[in-house]
Amino acid sequence: EEHILVVTVHHIAADGWSMDIFWQELTQLYSAFCGGEASPLPDLPYQYADYAVWQREWLKGERQQKQLAFWREHLKGIESVDLPTDYPRPPVQTYRGAREFLELSDTLQDGIEVLSRQERVTQFMILLAAFQLLLARLTGQEDIAVGTPTANRDIVATEGMIGCFLNNLVLRADLSGSPTFLELLARVRKVALDAYSNQSVPFEHLLIE
């Protein structure tokens, strides 16, 4: 016999991290139940509802105000990236798009790893700096803001939970003064670390602000 399992999950209920947890736990449960064993999974000390209550309380507190103050300053005077396009934008946004995949060579990947260790940055920071430099070259702008998702699970108790913890961060690069790539990388590193330290403010709240 052949069985097919179809899983449909709305993003409001789970993020990418959650789906990894889901498939790992499903595999463990399937193996255990096939062998007539009980569930091997420990009970979670907290549930997503507990996190929701905690977040609502946190949004009323002083820490949230400090993080909001950081984002107000970080996003002050921000401009959209004005990319040159082959065709004019349609009068009504369609959201049609596509994905492009680029595979890095082993040589380039090795170089990124070496640079990462030398400059004490993550590989993400290196690729982000390169991407922002590319956008600056294409647009002629010196202030390049890029949005990126973050797991937003800085509380240890949330690491094993299924739910939508995902948050979006705006990482802004200052390319004024014709910096070298290493100088730009240092700026990107600082911006990223500052943003990670203030990642708990929901992006939706920043839009309201």
C-alpha positions as CSV (number, residue, x, y, z in Angstrom):
1,E,0.0,0.0,0.0
2,E,1.1,3.6,-0.6
3,H,0.2,6.4,1.7
4,I,0.7,10.1,0.9
5,L,0.8,12.8,3.6
6,V,-0.1,16.3,2.6
7,V,0.7,19.1,5.1
8,T,-0.6,22.6,4.6
9,V,0.4,25.2,7.2
10,H,-0.4,28.9,7.1
11,H,2.6,31.1,7.7
12,I,0.8,32.7,10.6
13,A,1.0,29.4,12.5
14,A,4.6,28.4,11.7
15,D,7.9,29.8,10.3
16,G,10.8,28.0,8.6
17,W,12.4,27.1,11.9
18,S,9.1,25.6,13.1
19,M,8.8,23.4,10.0
20,D,12.2,21.9,10.8
21,I,11.0,21.1,14.3
22,F,7.7,19.7,12.8
23,W,9.4,17.2,10.5
24,Q,12.0,16.1,13.1
25,E,9.3,15.4,15.6
26,L,7.0,13.8,13.1
27,T,9.8,11.4,12.1
28,Q,10.5,10.6,15.8
29,L,6.8,9.9,16.5
30,Y,6.3,7.9,13.3
31,S,9.3,5.6,14.2
32,A,8.1,5.2,17.8
33,F,4.4,4.5,17.0
34,C,5.4,2.0,14.2
35,G,7.3,0.1,16.9
36,G,4.4,0.3,19.3
37,E,6.3,2.6,21.6
38,A,5.1,5.7,23.4
39,S,5.9,9.2,22.3
40,P,9.6,9.9,22.9
41,L,9.1,13.7,22.9
42,P,9.3,15.5,26.2
43,D,6.6,17.9,27.2
44,L,7.3,21.5,26.4
45,P,7.6,23.7,29.5
46,Y,5.9,26.5,27.6
47,Q,3.5,26.8,24.7
48,Y,3.2,29.5,22.0
49,A,0.3,31.0,23.9
50,D,2.7,31.7,26.8
51,Y,5.1,33.5,24.4
52,A,2.1,35.6,23.1
53,V,1.3,36.7,26.6
54,W,4.9,37.5,27.4
55,Q,5.2,39.5,24.1
56,R,2.1,41.5,24.9
57,E,3.6,42.4,28.4
58,W,7.0,43.2,26.9
59,L,5.4,45.6,24.4
60,K,4.2,47.7,27.3
61,G,7.6,47.8,29.0
62,E,10.7,50.0,29.0
63,R,12.8,47.7,27.0
64,Q,10.4,48.0,24.1
65,Q,10.7,51.8,24.2
66,K,14.5,51.6,24.1
67,Q,14.3,49.3,21.1
68,L,11.8,51.6,19.4
69,A,14.1,54.6,20.0
70,F,16.9,52.6,18.3
71,W,14.8,51.9,15.2
72,R,13.6,55.5,15.0
73,E,17.1,56.7,14.8
74,H,18.3,53.9,12.6
75,L,15.5,54.5,10.0
76,K,15.5,58.3,10.1
77,G,15.6,59.7,6.6
78,I,15.5,56.3,4.9
79,E,14.9,56.3,1.2
80,S,13.8,53.5,-1.1
81,V,16.4,51.9,-3.4
82,D,15.7,53.3,-6.8
83,L,16.8,50.5,-9.1
84,P,17.1,51.2,-12.8
85,T,14.7,48.8,-14.6
86,D,14.2,47.8,-18.2
87,Y,10.5,48.6,-18.2
88,P,8.5,51.2,-16.2
89,R,6.7,50.0,-13.2
90,P,3.0,49.0,-13.8
91,P,0.4,51.4,-12.4
92,V,-0.9,48.6,-10.2
93,Q,1.6,46.4,-8.4
94,T,1.2,42.8,-9.3
95,Y,3.8,41.1,-7.0
96,R,4.7,38.8,-9.9
97,G,8.3,37.7,-9.6
98,A,10.7,34.8,-9.8
99,R,13.7,33.3,-7.9
100,E,17.2,33.3,-9.2
101,F,19.7,30.8,-7.8
102,L,23.5,31.3,-7.8
103,E,25.9,28.6,-6.9
104,L,29.2,29.8,-5.5
105,S,32.4,28.1,-6.6
106,D,34.4,26.2,-4.0
107,T,37.3,28.7,-4.4
108,L,35.0,31.6,-3.7
109,Q,33.3,29.9,-0.8
110,D,36.7,29.1,0.7
111,G,37.7,32.8,0.3
112,I,34.5,33.9,2.1
113,E,35.2,31.6,5.0
114,V,38.8,32.9,5.3
115,L,37.6,36.5,5.2
116,S,34.9,35.7,7.8
117,R,37.5,34.5,10.3
118,Q,39.9,37.3,9.6
119,E,37.3,40.1,10.0
120,R,35.3,38.4,12.7
121,V,32.1,38.6,10.7
122,T,29.5,36.0,9.6
123,Q,29.3,34.9,6.0
124,F,25.9,36.5,5.9
125,M,27.5,39.8,6.7
126,I,30.0,39.4,3.8
127,L,27.3,38.5,1.3
128,L,25.0,41.3,2.6
129,A,27.9,43.9,2.2
130,A,28.5,42.6,-1.4
131,F,24.8,42.8,-2.2
132,Q,24.5,46.3,-0.8
133,L,27.7,47.4,-2.7
134,L,26.1,46.0,-5.9
135,L,22.9,48.0,-5.3
136,A,24.9,51.1,-4.7
137,R,26.8,50.7,-8.0
138,L,23.5,50.1,-9.9
139,T,21.6,53.0,-8.3
140,G,24.3,55.6,-7.5
141,Q,22.9,55.8,-4.0
142,E,25.1,55.8,-0.9
143,D,22.4,54.8,1.6
144,I,21.2,51.3,0.9
145,A,18.6,49.6,3.1
146,V,17.9,45.8,2.7
147,G,15.2,43.9,4.6
148,T,16.1,40.5,6.0
149,P,14.2,37.9,8.1
150,T,15.4,36.9,11.5
151,A,14.4,33.9,13.6
152,N,13.7,36.1,16.6
153,R,14.1,33.3,19.1
154,D,16.4,35.0,21.6
155,I,14.6,33.3,24.5
156,V,15.9,29.7,24.9
157,A,12.4,28.4,25.8
158,T,11.2,29.3,22.2
159,E,13.8,27.2,20.4
160,G,11.7,24.0,20.5
161,M,8.3,25.7,19.9
162,I,6.2,25.7,16.7
163,G,4.8,29.1,15.9
164,C,5.5,32.2,13.9
165,F,8.4,34.0,15.7
166,L,9.9,35.4,12.5
167,N,10.6,39.1,12.4
168,N,11.9,41.4,9.7
169,L,14.9,43.7,10.2
170,V,15.9,46.6,8.0
171,L,19.7,46.7,7.6
172,R,21.1,50.0,6.3
173,A,24.5,50.4,4.7
174,D,26.3,53.8,4.6
175,L,28.5,53.9,1.5
176,S,29.5,57.5,1.8
177,G,33.1,58.5,1.6
178,S,34.0,55.7,-0.9
179,P,34.9,53.1,1.7
180,T,37.0,50.1,0.9
181,F,35.2,46.8,1.0
182,L,36.7,46.0,4.4
183,E,35.6,49.4,5.7
184,L,32.1,48.7,4.4
185,L,32.1,45.3,5.9
186,A,32.9,46.8,9.3
187,R,30.0,49.2,9.0
188,V,27.7,46.3,7.9
189,R,28.9,44.2,10.9
190,K,28.0,47.0,13.4
191,V,24.6,47.7,11.8
192,A,23.8,44.0,11.9
193,L,24.8,43.4,15.5
194,D,22.9,46.5,16.6
195,A,19.8,45.3,14.7
196,Y,20.1,41.8,16.3
197,S,20.3,43.5,19.7
198,N,17.0,45.2,19.0
199,Q,15.2,42.5,17.0
200,S,12.3,42.0,19.4
201,V,10.2,45.0,18.1
202,P,7.7,43.6,15.6
203,F,8.2,45.1,12.1
204,E,4.5,45.9,12.0
205,H,5.1,48.3,14.9
206,L,7.8,50.1,13.0
207,L,5.5,50.6,10.1
208,I,3.0,52.3,12.4
209,E,5.7,54.4,13.9
